[in-house]
């Protein structure tokens, strides 16, 4: 039995609290208080945007929970960047035998009513994505018909030959960035890839 398992009694309530920036300390502490009142004996916390790809405390919490545990958050937006992301996390935890509880919505995965509501949230999210794509396609078609559509702007990688040419002419990175219209980081990346 591993060290983690020895210190992991069955059926724990494990909390996760998150704020977008370190300036929101009061908001994080409010979440911790609420999670503690809900019975969480272990709380993972972090200051990171929900849209960040890497959320170390969340990843650690998801790895730490075991079958029979309940993973608790105060609100869905503290856990996930979208309804689709939320449903993916709930599904991953369900596979591990872990229940998810969202305090603000009074939802607990595994409860038939909560599962129905989460399924409806997922269906609405997919519908919103489909509607947005349909509107985008209609807008592009209209712009093309009116001769206003230029397509996607060229990426930095497509501009690499021009970056290399300007660098060979002795231009500085700042001059190249201004001329080509891409960031300095993209210029350095193009130069490194060419080296």
C-alpha positions in Angstrom: 0.0 0.0 0.0 1.4 3.4 -1.0 2.0 6.3 1.4 -0.9 8.2 -0.2 -3.3 5.3 0.3 -2.2 4.8 4.0 -3.2 8.5 4.6 -6.3 8.3 2.5 -9.3 7.0 4.5 -12.2 5.7 2.4 -15.0 8.1 1.5 -13.2 11.4 1.9 -14.7 14.7 0.9 -12.0 16.4 -1.2 -12.4 20.1 -2.0 -11.0 22.2 -4.8 -10.9 26.0 -4.7 -9.7 28.3 -7.4 -9.5 32.0 -8.2 -8.2 33.5 -11.4 -5.6 35.8 -9.9 -3.6 36.0 -6.6 -5.4 39.3 -6.0 -8.6 37.4 -5.2 -7.4 36.0 -1.9 -10.7 36.8 -0.2 -12.6 34.9 -2.8 -10.3 31.9 -2.4 -10.7 32.0 1.4 -14.5 32.2 1.1 -14.4 29.0 -1.0 -12.2 27.3 1.5 -14.6 28.2 4.3 -17.6 26.9 2.3 -15.8 23.7 1.4 -14.8 23.2 5.1 -18.4 23.7 6.2 -19.5 21.1 3.6 -17.2 18.6 5.4 -14.1 18.6 3.2 -11.1 17.3 5.1 -8.6 17.9 2.3 -8.8 21.1 0.1 -6.6 21.7 -3.0 -6.4 25.4 -3.9 -4.8 27.6 -6.6 -4.7 31.0 -8.3 -5.0 30.3 -12.0 -7.3 31.2 -14.8 -9.9 28.6 -15.7 -8.8 28.8 -19.3 -5.2 27.9 -18.5 -4.2 24.6 -19.9 -2.2 23.6 -16.9 -3.9 23.8 -13.5 -1.5 21.9 -11.2 -3.6 21.9 -8.0 -6.6 20.6 -10.0 -4.5 17.9 -11.7 -3.1 16.9 -8.3 -6.6 16.7 -6.8 -8.0 14.7 -9.6 -5.0 12.3 -9.3 -5.3 12.1 -5.5 -9.0 11.2 -5.2 -9.9 7.5 -4.9 -13.0 5.3 -5.4 -15.6 6.2 -2.8 -14.5 9.8 -2.4 -16.6 12.9 -3.2 -14.9 15.7 -5.1 -16.5 19.0 -4.0 -16.5 22.5 -5.6 -18.4 25.6 -4.6 -19.5 26.5 -8.2 -19.1 24.9 -11.6 -16.9 27.7 -13.0 -14.4 27.1 -10.2 -13.8 23.6 -11.6 -14.3 23.9 -15.4 -13.8 26.3 -18.3 -17.1 25.3 -20.0 -20.0 22.9 -19.6 -18.2 20.5 -21.9 -15.1 20.6 -19.7 -17.2 20.1 -16.6 -18.9 17.0 -18.0 -15.6 15.6 -19.1 -14.2 16.0 -15.6 -17.3 14.5 -14.0 -17.1 11.6 -16.5 -13.4 11.0 -15.6 -14.1 11.1 -11.9 -17.1 8.8 -12.3 -14.8 6.3 -14.1 -12.6 6.4 -10.9 -15.7 5.8 -8.7 -15.6 9.3 -7.4 -18.8 11.4 -6.9 -18.8 15.1 -7.8 -20.7 17.6 -5.7 -21.3 21.2 -6.8 -22.5 23.2 -3.8 -24.1 26.2 -5.5 -26.3 24.0 -7.8 -27.0 21.4 -5.1 -25.9 18.7 -7.6 -24.3 15.4 -6.8 -23.2 13.1 -9.7 -24.8 9.7 -9.4 -28.1 11.2 -8.2 -30.6 10.7 -11.1 -31.9 14.3 -11.0 -28.4 15.7 -10.9 -27.3 13.5 -13.7 -30.3 14.6 -15.7 -29.5 18.3 -15.1 -25.9 17.7 -16.1 -27.0 16.0 -19.3 -29.2 18.9 -20.1 -26.4 21.4 -19.4 -24.2 19.3 -21.9 -27.0 19.3 -24.5 -27.4 23.1 -24.2 -23.7 23.6 -24.4 -23.5 21.5 -27.6 -26.5 23.4 -29.0 -24.8 26.8 -28.3 -21.6 25.6 -30.1 -23.6 24.4 -33.1 -25.6 27.7 -33.3 -22.3 29.7 -33.1 -20.8 27.6 -35.9 -23.9 28.0 -38.0 -23.8 31.8 -37.5 -20.1 31.9 -38.4 -20.7 29.9 -41.6 -23.6 32.2 -42.6 -21.4 35.2 -41.9 -18.6 33.9 -44.0 -20.9 33.0 -46.9 -22.4 36.5 -46.8 -19.0 38.1 -46.7 -17.8 35.9 -49.6 -20.9 36.8 -51.6 -20.2 40.5 -51.0 -16.5 40.1 -51.8 -15.4 41.1 -48.3 -14.0 37.8 -47.1 -10.3 37.5 -46.9 -10.0 34.3 -44.9 -7.9 33.7 -41.9 -4.9 36.0 -41.4 -1.6 34.3 -42.1 0.1 32.6 -39.2 3.5 33.5 -37.9 4.9 30.3 -39.3 3.7 31.3 -42.8 5.7 34.5 -42.5 8.9 32.6 -41.5 10.6 33.1 -44.9 10.1 36.8 -44.7 11.5 36.9 -41.1 14.6 35.0 -42.2 15.1 37.3 -45.2 14.9 40.4 -43.1 17.2 38.9 -40.4 19.7 38.1 -43.2 19.5 41.8 -44.2 20.7 42.7 -40.7 17.3 43.9 -39.3 16.7 43.8 -35.6 14.0 41.7 -34.1 12.0 44.8 -33.2 12.3 46.0 -36.8 11.2 42.6 -38.1 8.2 42.5 -35.8 7.0 45.9 -36.9 7.6 45.1 -40.6 6.0 41.6 -40.6 3.3 42.3 -38.1 4.0 39.3 -35.7 5.2 39.1 -32.1 8.8 39.1 -31.1 8.2 35.6 -29.6 7.1 34.3 -33.0 10.2 35.8 -34.7 12.5 34.1 -32.1 10.6 30.8 -32.7 11.0 31.2 -36.5 14.7 31.9 -36.1 15.2 28.9 -33.7 13.3 26.6 -36.1 15.5 27.7 -39.0 18.7 27.2 -37.0 
